[in-house]
Structures are given as C-alpha cells and as structure tokens.
Amino acid sequence: MRGHYNTPFSLTHFLTTISETEIEMAKLPFSSIFFFFFVFFNSLSQILSLSSDQPSKTYIFRIDSETKPSIFPTHYNWYTAEFTEETRILHLYDTVFHGFSALLTEQQLASIRDHPSILAVFEDRRRNLHTTRSPQFLGLRNQRGLWSESDYGSDVIIGVFDTGVWPERRSFSDVNLGPIPRRWKGACETGVNFSRRNCNKKLIGARFFSKGHEAGASSSGPMNPINETVEFRSPRDADGHGTHTASTAAGRYAFQASMSGYASGIAKGVAPKARLAVYKVCWKNSGCFDSDILAAFDAAVNDGVDVISISIGGGDGIASPYYLDPIAIGSYGAVSRGVFVSCSGGNDGPSGMSVTNLAPWLTTVGAGTIDRDFPSQVILGNGKKLSGVSLYSGAALKGKMYELVYPGKSGALADSLCMDNSLDPKMVRGKIVVCDRGSNPRVAKGLVVKKAGGVGMILANGISNGEGLVGDAHLLPACAVGADEGDLIKAYISSSSSHPNATATATINFKGTILGIKPAPVLASFSARGPNGLNPEILKPDLIAPGVNILAAWSDAVGPTGLDSDSRRTEFNILSGTSMACPHVSGAAALLKSAHPDWSPAAVRSAMMTTANVFDNRNLIVVDEASGNGSTPYEFGAGHLNLGRAMDPGLVYDITSNGYVNFLCAIGYGPKVIQVITKTPVTCPVRKPSPENLNYPSLVAIFPVTAKGLSSKTFIRTVTNVGPANSVYHLKVESQAKGVTVAVRPSRLVFSESVKKRSFVVTVTAHTRTLELGSNGAVFGSLSWSDGNHVVRSPIVVTQMEPYHRPPNPVDLAGFEFEQGT
C-alpha cells in the first residue's frame, strides 16, 4: 500500500486504519460491522457530491498502474473507489496510456490531484483539423514498383482519426477485396444513420468518441452538446474532412471522378487495397478533444491497426511538452507497439517555428503542390490579364465587364476582409468586389459578397501568403490571386477613381483543369515551418507530400464549401492543407509496411525521408511559394515524398523505444515524467545522453550564440542495411555554407551477410567568425551514402541559438492552447 496523502478522503488511508483495528472489529456482531460500512460509504458519497453544483471541467489523469492496491480486481474498480464517482468518468485508458478522464469540479480535482499514484493531470483541451492525380505524382505506377510489390497495401489496416466517414462513397467499395485480416479485433459501432451494414471488407471498422466533446465545459457550464441538427451521433461524417482524408489514404479506384468537372479522371488513394478503420474524434464546428483522441489511440491499437493517420493539431506557436500532449503520448504507445503514426504539421506557414506535432516518434508532414492546376484569369479594363486559380463551376461571366470595387479603400479592416455584414449593398451591387484574404474563411467572403449583391469576387493575398494560391468551389464567380496581382488590381482601382470619367472594370475567365504544370512540387505557402519550437535538435517537418488542390471523396451532408447555405452536393471535393498531405504519407506507410512487414515505424519513416526529392520537375530546388526562393529543410524537411524510391532505400535509420527514452532523458525529463509518456517505468543512463544523438535521419547542429572561434558538434548514427547483403556505401557531403566544415568517419560502410548494421560519426565544425547564417537563421547541407544504386540522403542544419528545454513538472495543470486550422 502507498503512503498517506493530504486530501479530504483517502481510501488507502481508510483501509490502513481498518487494518489497525481489524481485531477489534472481529469482536463486533455482524450488524455493527454492517452499520460501520454503511456510515462510511454514506459519508464517502456525501464527500464526492460536495461540489456537484459547481462548474466542472474534464481532466485527464495519468496513473502509475503498478501502484494499484491488490484488493481491487481491476483498475476501474480502483479509480471509482479511490479517485472519483463512476458517473464522472468519461474514458478509461489501458493500452497506450494508463489512466482515465473525468468531469470534475475544481474542489474535486484538488481532493485527488496530489495522490501519489497520479503521475500527471492535465485539462482536456480542444484541437482543430488541419484543413487523384497525386499517387502518380508520388511515383506510383500500375502493375509495377511499390503498388505491385505491396499488392496495393491489401492486408494493411489504416486507422483514420477525423470527422468520420460517408460509407456509401465508391472510394469505400469492397468489390474484389479478400477477407478481412484475421488479426482485426475492432468493431463497427452503430448510431444515427449508421448500421453494421455500412462496414464491409474495405471499411472494416468504425467507432465514434464524443464523451470528451460533450463534457467540454466553461465556467458557465457545458458548451459542447452534439448539435444533432447538423451532426450524426455515430461514425457518419457530417463535415466531409474525414471522408476526404480516409479516401486519400486508401480510397478504391473510382472511375469518372471529378468535382463539378474539375480534376476529372480516376480517383484513387495511395494504398487502394488497404483496409480502413475510422475513428470519429472530431465534430462539426466543434473541434476534437484530447480525452477523445486518447481514447481513440487506445481503441485503435487494441483493434489491430498498422498505421494511424491524424490530421489534427494544436499550437498557436506554443509547443506543449510531450508529457502534456495527448497526441504525443498516445502515438508513443502506438509506435512502441509497431504502429506507424502520421500527423499533419499545421497550416500556420509561412511563419517560422509554426510546425506542430513535434514528437520525434511521429512522422510530421508538410504540404506541397502537384503538377495539376485550376487556372482562372482576371482581365482588367485597361487590358491587363492577371493569373489566378478557382474551382467555381456555375454560370460564367462570359467576358462581360463589370465595375470593380475595393471596399478596403475605406480603411476599415472588416471591409477589406469582407467580413459578415461589412459590405454596403449600395456600393457593391452588380459589381466585382476585391476582398483581402485572412481572418474569415475564403469561401465565406464570397458568400458575403453575394448576399450584398456583388456579381463576382477577386480574393487577394496579403504579404503573408505571398503568391500561394488555393482553389475553392465558390458560390459566385471568384478568382484567387497572389499578393503582387492583388496590389496591381488595387492600384488600377485607385488610379481610375482619381479620374472623373474613368471607371475600373474587370471580368473573370475560368480555364478548367490543366496538367503538367511546372514547377511542381512547390512548397505551399500555408505549410507550417521549422525550426522545431520544442527541441530544435530534431528537424520538423520530416518531409512534405501533396497537400494542395487534392481531389478525394466527400460527405453528402454538406456542400463543397462546407457552408450551411451551400445546397450543392458532390461525390468528390478538392481541398488543400497539411490535412491532405498527412494521409498521403499514411497510405505510403501502408504500402511500405505491406512490402516490408518487418520494418519498424522508424524504418518506414527513414525510407521516406532518405529517398525524398529536393528537386522539382525542372530539376531545380523545390521553390517556396511564399517567397519564390528555394526551400530549405526548415520548410520541407528531408524533401518531397517519392515512393518510386522509398520501397528500396538501401539503408535505414532505425530507432527503438530505448532510443526515444534516452532522448527524453537527454532533454531533462526524469523517470517519473518519462513514465507519463512511456507507461512503463524507465531508468535514465548514468551519463546523460545528447539529444542530437537520437538515431534520426536528419542532423541539426546547434551552436551557442555566445560561441567564439571554432566550435564542434559530434553526432553518432547507425544505419541498417535493408538492401543487398554484400554492399559497400561511399560518402558524399554537400555543403556550400561559409564557415562550416563537416567530417565523417569512416567514409566507407561495408556490409555483409553477417554485418547488417554500421555506425559512423559526424563532426560539424562552425567557424563562428566567418559563419554566415541565412535569413532564417541557419545554413544547410546534406550527407549521403551511395552504393552506386541507392542514395541515402540526410539533411544537415547548422544554426546558432540557445536551446530551451522547459523544466518538466509531473503534475501540471497549465493546459494547452491550440492553433486553428485553415
């Protein structure tokens, strides 16, 4: 039994007291003993209900499971006897995490938070979603390569954490699929408009998690009841996002697919034969709660998934430590059991240090374009033609010129952004309106213009978005243009207004779908960037994948814009975001695990990273859409996913659970704090490890800003040969950074039938007097091993900063603030 603790009530304390008086109790008649226990449990009930009229919040408790008193047959019995009432518990966690979530008042929380068996407690918080031709763009080809070698991912199970699924879509057909893998232990949960018949040999499982969502509370009480007028209390998708991400990862072949004529062709996911299990943790207009996400991790690992795809994140520029991040905690439990976890990096680019989902056991994905576009054109009255993009599919303007106005001339921010009720119908009726991008959704601006009587809209980027364009299925003729074009249009309007007899006019032409666009890929301007705000020694994002204008299946519950007023319905929709990039990597992981079932999640990630492209289809460095300059590892990680090479990477950088534990020890976490993440007790090495020695496929050398003269950083890496047994790899280092030298020993790695692993040492030396860092505070290079057939490439980052590791606190109620996906 554990020692006493200072709370209003302790069952452990009570039981200890009982043991001290059990001899005296034995002398009492049964009726007296019964009365004793009746009084005790009646008092307990009163204690637990003391604060029932106070506002409650949901808290997640990480419990040291090994301290459970033996008198309790299960952890649930223990939790409900010693911590809180049965009716207050929302979720039990026992696979990736040991503990529970419960709805408690502050007084009830205070009564148990210091219990010695509690390793950590944190407030439940809401997170947000990071909101066809792409498989070919990744290098996948029918009847050969990775698709053929993996049988299109046939026996791999992908778990998708999102808004649910619209199961009737062709993308989820099970025609000609073999039997469900025998290891599958999941369920097809029923609910509103969802029965067991909605699951099949493709969609083999579906669950929904709403307790955390519904218990979400503020000081005024519950604020998140499920709105059943727009939502389904079931795995059915009322939002569309989940259907889109699931079909991107593993959608079946769907012929004659398009979104209102755009992107027509054959729609298919990255792993067309992989099985899908859907875990609905996000609810329409309400986000996704940590307690539900953790419950989904627990269920998915128990069910037997091989890959988890989670296009959800948080941040607001604040990186939560891993022991307070339920996605990091849940994914560690999954990865330690061999489950690959892919996460979106976030949409807060082009700001630096905006990337989220930073845990080194996650694969964090940014977004790039593909070689397909949906161009439109703005023709001004002065004859100038400006390029943009659009997915508008209604009646065209047919070349007719309309007066052009910019409400932002008033100086009011709401007017320039075309916010609700900001536009004067007298000013915009019958005209094309210029709206600035930002704040409210892009498609919502068009609706504001339409309601005010406008006939069209030009959506102009600001300096933060640069020339990065995203197509939208607008409700009126509309075209998105870059910041430069937007400035030209506003200058034209301004110059026309200065002439008494001049009127600014314009029209918009729509050009449909164009393939073979160059350059591609281009790094999306919205894609979140490094450096890693929590542990800059680990490069994040890991890589980028297609995430701009992606065609995939869509829910029938909502129109393509997602607006309530959009009555259109479409089988497919085109979306952009790191949410769309993440399932590309999830599907890729399914293919790789099918082709190489013995590979660990770290080996799968390594194969993707070390074979990624850093060049576009012009054979030039991938361009950053926001700046027009070449991208760096801070923007695209190791590069753009290339599945033509990832199937056969030659060498991989593998990482065991012990490697991650040593990393956590290196950043200052103690054994109890690490146990919050790992579930099992750990022991840190006597000699503190270096965080940069985690066997990651990238290297980040951080030098203090106060360093003078020569400074060196040493890395140790180990590679595993997964190619031909008798292989010899030779070194190549690329670095044009002034003031940096890179030395590697040995410079040759020899493998044989008996020698499958080799280690090497990298020493990065900075000459601080001559070191010239780039505009993002770093310089970059690469290290490659080649045997003449394979090229195993790792990015190198050199920077100066003072690394900051937040001191861990095993019981921390600070909570999180999370970013809004765009």
Salt bridges, closest charged atoms under 4 A:
GLU24 OE2 - LYS27 NZ 3.71
ASP64 OD2 - LYS672 NZ 3.17
GLU82 OE2 - HIS115 NE2 2.97
GLU85 OE1 - ARG88 NE 3.49
GLU123 OE2 - LYS57 NZ 3.85
GLU123 OE1 - ARG125 NH2 3.23
ASP151 OD1 - LYS273 NZ 3.25
ASP155 OD1 - ARG275 NH2 3.99
ASP162 OD1 - HIS241 ND1 2.72
GLU168 OE2 - ARG236 NH2 2.78
GLU189 OE2 - ARG207 NH1 3.08
GLU214 OE2 - ARG233 NH1 2.90
GLU228 OE2 - ARG233 NH2 3.09
GLU231 OE1 - LYS280 NZ 2.86
ASP290 OD1 - ARG127 NE 2.69
ASP292 OD1 - HIS91 NE2 2.65
ASP303 OD1 - ARG207 NH2 2.91
ASP306 OD2 - ARG183 NH2 2.35
ASP325 OD1 - ARG127 NH2 2.62
ASP371 OD1 - ARG133 NE 2.79
GLU403 OE2 - LYS431 NZ 3.75
ASP436 OD1 - LYS490 NZ 2.61
ASP472 OD2 - ARG442 NE 2.75
ASP472 OD2 - HIS474 NE2 3.93
GLU537 OE2 - HIS805 NE2 3.35
ASP542 OD2 - LYS540 NZ 2.80
ASP556 OD1 - ARG169 NH2 3.27
ASP566 OD1 - ARG568 NE 2.90
GLU571 OE2 - ARG170 NE 2.82
ASP616 OD2 - ARG618 NH2 2.88
ASP624 OD2 - ARG529 NH1 2.82
ASP648 OD2 - HIS790 NE2 2.93
GLU692 OE2 - LYS713 NZ 3.58
GLU734 OE2 - LYS732 NZ 3.27
GLU772 OE2 - LYS738 NZ 3.39
ASP787 OD2 - HIS790 ND1 2.97
ASP812 OD2 - ARG806 NH2 2.74
GLU817 OE2 - ARG125 NH1 3.51
GLU819 OE2 - HIS130 NE2 2.76
